[in-house]
Amino acid sequence: MLSSLLRTVRFFKTPGLATTWATEFIDDRITTPRHRTHLDYYAARRLSVAEGVAEALDIDVSAVNDQLGNLPDFLVSERKDPGMTIKWSATSELAATTYVLIKLLRPDVVVETGVGAGVSSWTILHAMEENGSGRLVSIDLPTPNTELLPEVGYLVPEKLRHRWSLRTGPSQQLLPNTLRELGKIDIFLHDSRHSYSNQLREYQTVWPFIDTNGLLVSDDVSNDALYDASRSWRREPTIIGQSKESPIGLVRKS
């Protein structure tokens, strides 16, 4: 245990970041299990990527399928970069959902929490480049496993980084400041610590800044946070199944 903590401190360079990471980890293990009473609600609402995006955007599923038929090569190639398959990387369903949303909504500003190797960031930026517009602001508190993740967002090609701002640190500190700086955003993607406390905090923090017809997207809907937040907004979330147990959640702001 002591050696692990020392490695964490060395990785984050400062005791403050190491403490934040450790605190979030402990909070997840203690509080999240108490907030899992609505998992059946999510399970009963699961849709495919095409059906889910169509429902969330209130469009015909054929428009979604058109975009799914044109996913970028790096998402569909059989020879993917190893960084795309590590534990923290976006699933094929999350990547496809994200790509289609960017293509169809053509957002000006997207904010994401959680970057890891950068699969979702790469996907968002690639779609923005195809659109010819948009910028992405990413916030990440890195994992202390430098063997699997040598650098945050290392998968993102240099040619796409002109649309990207990467901010490293805890979202509870950086997200409010980023949102005040931006004023309004079009899409928010949560993919940081999937604890009840962190998810609910991020959802509630970002919702007032999402513009009309904008979208909140959350990976790993594995506790009551999205249910509780969407109820407070009087919204029904759209749920998309994944190749892992926890689905994706989408809530559109009207």
VENGIVEN-V967491 format. One record per pair of residues at least 24 apart in sequence whose C-alpha atoms are under 7 Angstrom apart, sorted by the first residue. I is the first residue (numbers start at 1). J is the second residue. Records with the same first field share a line. If there is no record, write none. Layout:
I = J  J
This chain:
8 = 144
11 = 144
28 = 195
32 = 195  196  223
35 = 196  223  224
36 = 223  224
37 = 224
38 = 224
39 = 222  223
42 = 239
45 = 239
46 = 239  240  241
47 = 239  240  241
48 = 240  241
49 = 93  97  240
52 = 238  239  240
56 = 238  250  252
64 = 100
67 = 100
68 = 96  100
83 = 117
84 = 119
88 = 116
89 = 116  117  119
90 = 119  120
93 = 242
95 = 120  123
98 = 124
99 = 123  124  127
102 = 127  128
103 = 127  131
106 = 131
107 = 134  186
108 = 133  134  135  186
109 = 134  135  136  185  186  187
110 = 135  136  137  185  186  187  188
111 = 136  137  138  187  188  189
112 = 137  138  139  188  189  190
113 = 138  139  140  171  189  190  191  192
114 = 139  140  190  191  192
115 = 140  152  153
116 = 142  152  153
117 = 149  152  153  154  155
118 = 152  153  154  155  156
119 = 155
121 = 156
122 = 155  156
125 = 160  163
126 = 160
134 = 163
135 = 163  164
136 = 163  164  165
137 = 164  165  166
138 = 165  166  167
139 = 166  167  168  169  171
140 = 167  168  169  170  171
141 = 168  169  170
176 = 205
179 = 209
183 = 209
184 = 209  210  211
185 = 209  210  211
186 = 210  211  214  215
187 = 214  215  216
188 = 215  216  217
189 = 216  217  218
190 = 217  218  219
191 = 218  219
194 = 220
196 = 223  224  225
199 = 225
200 = 225  226  229
203 = 229
204 = 229
212 = 253  254
213 = 252  253  254
214 = 252  253
215 = 250  251  252  253
216 = 250  251  252
217 = 249  250  251
218 = 248  249  250
219 = 247  248  249
220 = 246  247  248
221 = 246  247  248  249
222 = 246
